[in-house]
Amino acid sequence: MRVFRDELAVKLSTVEDLPTLPSIVLELERLLQNEAVGVDDVALVIEEDPAIAASVLRVANSVMYYSSISGTIISLRDAITRLGFKEVDRLVSSAALIRTFGRLGHHLDPKCFWRKSLSTAVAGRVIARSVTVPVPLDEGEAYIAGLLHDVGLLILDEYFPDTYGQLQAVAVKQGGALADVERGVLGLDHGEIGGYLLDRWNLPEALVEAITWHNQPDRAKPEARLTAEGVQVSEMATEVLDVEGDSEELMQTMLGHRIWGQLGISSEGVVAVLDETRSQRTPVFALF
């Protein structure tokens, strides 16, 4: 098992085409830290990437954000004003990261993968707003953690495709969770694999911790545990929303998860989280 950890570390330190953090994400994050930043400043950064600018416009004109007063907008500056800086930051980061990882993978269906990841990100943001415990859950951190929580699967599928294929086969045969199979065979799961890469990106430690341990939140450091727990139940919420047919059993399993209590969210609150996630994730899917 230690052998794979060593192999992973070597691969991620030597491979030439390893994904890097998109420059537009860094530039926008730096810009938005300045309280005096204006719409024109943000627009100038986004306009450097026409594809992402088009995505922002598409979302701004989606049903969730459309305004009968201002109508359809064609200006990026108007789109930024309509959406607000926080939402634009999330959309730009999502579009840039999806594109960065878009070429990876041999077995994974990219559309299904990113649909699930975006849904988990939206659920994380909704859950962050719903937390009632004294320690708050940061919306932005919850969103990015949800978006990137499964990038370890992309790394595994791209650079160790035979191993990934074997793990999938075992998971199907045993009927168990893929993360459990990964730990049994490799000694670590895709959360930890993703954490290796995100640590190399120098992302905040608490965010890397939450993604690394989203399958085992109890192993996360105290300052990251709440976010890791949020990712875990965000995944469950997405699974309930995506299941075809009767999801009552899955719903009851999710409602009974101890983490909801730790987040201070009641059963009625969970149902509200599902409803809000369902409505909010639709325009975000327009990123595709």
Secondary structure, DSSP 4 states (H G I P E B T S, - for coil): -HHHHHHHHHHHHH-TT-----HHHHHHHHHHTSTT--HHHHHHHHHTSHHHHHHHHHHHTSTTT--TTT-S---HHHHHHHH-HHHHHHHHHHHHHHHHHTT--SSS-HHHHHHHHHHHHHHHHHHHHH--SSS---HHHHHHHHHHTTHHHHHHHHHSHHHHHHHHHHHHHHT--HHHHHHHHHSS-HHHHHHHHHHHTT--HHHHHHHHTTTSGGGS-HHHHHHHHHHHHHHHHHHHHH--S--HHHHHHHHT-HHHHHHT--HHHHHHHHHHHHHHHHHHGGG-
